Every structure is written in structure tokens, then in C-alpha cells.
Amino acid sequence: MIEIIQIPVLLDNYTYLIIDKESKVSGCIDPSVFGDVQKVLEERNIRLNFILNTHHHSDHVGGNIELKKKHDCKIIGNFFDQDRIPGIDIKLKENDTFKIGDSSFTIIETSGHTIGHICFYFKEQKILFSGDTVFSLGCGRIFEGTHEQMTNSILKIRSLPKETKIYCGHEYTESNANFAKHLNPNDSLLKKKISEIKRKRSESLPTIPCLLGEELKLNPFFRFDDKEYLESINLKNMSLVENFKRIRIMKDDF
């Protein structure tokens, strides 16, 4: 069982501190910066044991080296992206498992945003740290990978239990909601969700984590094989990849 501490950093990033409740072994997911993370560690009197990186972008690995020097922690990343993860020690692949204390997670390879992107899935607690693969009501831009890779990555995430809580890398929910509303302005469930998002943001509260079951109903990038939805947004149903690609291009141009 893990405790999760959500740390807002930079303009709209989230870094997550996870602590195994039994052993007190700790990990930090995607430390963008050193200072904000170190402050929380000091306030809670925690020595950091692991860093987990979803991908190599600087706003997800920027604190790696300083935290490693400070805590002598081990850095975990994708075996196939080891040349781009600063200070990497532990190199994992698709379906590999690893333990933070007594809490086990599995690697899900999710290329698309970057070629070497991975997610961390804590099956027992139904928790996914998704980095920049998926966000609430959105998904990451295709910077290095292909639309086919991202489609396959989203299919993997969609297959997880509906109760899965998704902790993503950015607070993009409000802008993603604007795009979802643009596509389908009459969706009553979406209208209710947007009201909830606006309330939380007006109170400076995070919209993350989001629930997979809700994303399956509302996230445009999870609905690329929903014929009724495609018809409602005036898209002809083609292949899964082509459907996804067209929605992604629409968002890029939005």
C-alpha cells in the first residue's frame, strides 16, 4: 500500500512522492526540479530511496541528479531509453515488475509521446502513473513516436480496470475539457465534468487523479473506435489508428 503526495511544480507539472506504508521505502515519480521535492522530503523527514522516470523530457527528469547526490537514491527508467535518463541505475522493460518496499508495480511500455515512454502500474491499488501518455480528457502530443504507437499505448491503458486512478504529469484538464466540449458540446456528462473542473480550479485544487472509467466515457482520445461518438463529431469511421490520428490533429490545431 502506498501513500501518494502530489507536488505541483513548474507551471503545470505534477511530481509524485510515493511512500510504502509498511516499510517506509519511498520513491519520486518524474522529479522536474530538485528544490520543491527536497522541501517536501525535509518537511516529512523522508530519505528518498528511488526515482522513477516515465520519459526523458527535462520537465520530468530535471531533479534527478541533485536528488541522487543528496539521497544516494537509485533511478529507474526504460531499458531502451537508458541513454537519455540522467543517472539511471535500474533499467526495466515491458511487463517487468519492481517493488518499492512491499508495494509492487509493473512496467507498461507506452511509446508515442516519446519513443521510450513507460507507465508505472500498481495493480493491487489500481493506480497508474501515466506521465505524458494520457491526461484527464487528453493525451500527449506525438513528439517522437507514431500515431500507431500512441493508439496501441492507449489501448493498453484502456484495458486496465475501470476503477484505476490515473496520476498524470500535467494539470491540463481544463484546456482538454475545452477541446472535448468543442467536439461534442451537447454531452451532458461532459457538461457536469466541466462544472466540477471549474470548481476545483477556482479553489486551486488539482483535477488529478482522474478515474479510468470516467475517461472511457469522456476523453476524446479514448473513443477512437466508438462509432456513435465518431458520428457525433462528424468523423467517418476508418481504422483505429486513422481515427485517433484525426482527433489528435484536430487537438493540435485547436
N, C-alpha and C positions, 0 to 999 in steps of 0.2 A: 504494500500500500504506500503510495507516495503523496506527500503534501506538495502543492504547486503554488509558488509565489510568482505572480505576474509583475514584471518590471517594465514599465514604459520607458523607452529610451529614444534618443534622436527625435526626429519629427513625428514618426508614426510607427516605429518598430516596437515589437514586444520581444523581450528576453525572458526566459522562464528558469527559475531556480526550482529544482525538484529535490525533495528530501525523503529518503526511505524512512518511514516512521519507526520501524523496528530497529534498524541498525544505525540510523542517523547518517548513513552514507549519502553524499549529495552530488548533484550534477547541475550543470548550467547549459541550457539549450540556446545556441546562437547568441553568444555574448557580443553585441555590437560594439560595446565600449567597456573599458575597464572600470572607470570611476563609479558609475551608477550601480554596477553589480557589486563591486567591492564594498560600497556603502551599506548595502543590504546584508552582505555577509558579515560585516563588522557589527551591525546593529543586532544581528541574531547570533553572534558568536559562532559562526559556522566556518569550518575549514573546507574548502572546495576540493572534491575528490576527482570529478570528471567534468569535461566539457564535451558536449555533443553538438556537432555541426551538421545541419541539413544540406548546406551547399557552400560554395566558396566565396560568394559575394561579400565585399568588405563590410557591409552593414549587418552581416551575420557572423563574421569571424574577427572583427576588429579588436576585440578584447582578448583574443586567445593567448597571445604571447605574454602580455603583462600578467594575466591571471595565472598562467602556468608558472611564471617566475615567482610569483607571490605565494602560491599554494602547492607547487610541485605536483599539480594535478595531471591526469592523463587525458589526452584529447582523442576523441572518437570521430571518425568520418568514413566516407566511402572509399573502399579499397581502390576503386578505379579513378578516384579524383584526388589521390593522396598527394600529388604534386602541387595541388592548389589549396590545400587545407593547412594553414600555418601551424606548425608544431605538432602535427598528427603523430599519434603513438599507436592507436588501435584501429586497424583497417578492416572494416566489415563489408559484407556483400549481402545481396538479396536473400532474405529468409534466415540470415544469421540471427542468433539471439545473444543477448548480453544482460548482465544483472547490475543494477545499481542497488547495492545491498541485497535485500531479499526480493526486490521488485524487478521483474524480467520484462524486457522489451524485444521486439522483433524489427528487423530492418525491412522496409518496403522501398524498393527502388522505384523512383518516380521522376524519370527524366522528362524534360520538356522545357521548363523554365531555364534550367541548365542541364547539360548532359549528365552530370554526376549527382543530381539531386536525390536525396533519400528522405524518408519519413521514419519516425520512431513510434512504434505502436505497442502500447502497454495493454495486452489483451485482457488480463484479469480485471483491470479497471475500466476497460473500454475507453481509452484515452489515446488520441493521435496527435503528435506534434508534426504539423504538416509543412512547416517552413513557408516557402512561397509557391508551393504546388497548388493548393486551394486556399481560398479565403472565405469568409462568410459572404455568400451571394456572388462570389467571383472565383477567379483562378489567376495564376501568374502569367505574365507575358511570356511569349516564346522567344527567348533570347539566343539560346544555343541549340536546343533540340528541335524537334519537328512537331507538327500538329498531330501526327500519328502517335508519337511517343507520349504527348500530353494526354491524348484521348485514352490510351492504354493505362496511363497512370491514374487518371480519374476513374476509370472502370475498376481498378484495384481498390481505390478508396470507397467507391460506391458499394462494393461488395462487403464492407465491414458491417457489423451490427448497427442498426438504426439508432441505438442508444449511445453510440460513440460520440464523445465530446472532442471537438476539433480545436486545438490551440495552434493558431497560425502565426505568421511572422509579422503581420502588419494590421493596423487599425484602418482598414479600407472599407468598412461595411457601409458607411453612409453613401460614399460615392458609388459603390457597387449597386446599392439599392436604387440609386437614381437611374442607372442603366437598366436594371431589371424592370423598373416601372416604365421606362421609355419603351421597352419591348412589349410589355403587357400591362397597360395602365388600369385595366378593369379587374385584376386579380384581387379578390377580397382578402385572401390570406396574406398576400404581399402588402396590401394596404395596412393591415394590422401589424405586420412585422415592421414596416417603416415607422409607424407611430411609436413602437417600442424602441426602435433605434434612436429616433429623435429625442425621446425622453432620456434615455441613458446618456447620450452625448451632451445634452443640455445640462446634465448633472455631472459631467466629466467622468462618467463611468465607462468601462470597457464594454464592447459588444461581444467580446470573446471571453470564454469559448462559445462556439456555436454547436448545435446538435445536428448530427448527420441526417437524421430522419427529417428534420425541417429543411435542410439544404436540398434533399432529394425532391422536395416539393417546390422550392422557390429559387434555387440557384440556376440561372440560365445555362451554365456550363455543365450541369449535371443532367440536363434534359435534352441532350442532342439526339436521343433516339425515341423521344416522346412525340408521336405523330400529331397528337392533338395540340400539343404546345407549339410544335413547329408550324402548324397551320395557323395558329393564333397570332404568330409573329411574322406571318407571310413568308415563310421559308418552305421551299419544296423539299420533301424528304428524299435525301440521296444516301450516301454511305455515312456511317458513324463519323468517320474522320472528316469528310467534307462538311457534314452538318456542324460539327464542332468548329472547324476552321472558319466557316462563315460567321458564326456567332462571335468567335474570337476577333476576327477582323472588324466586325461591327463595333465591338467594345474598344478596339484600338483607335477607331475613327470617331468615337463618341465624344 
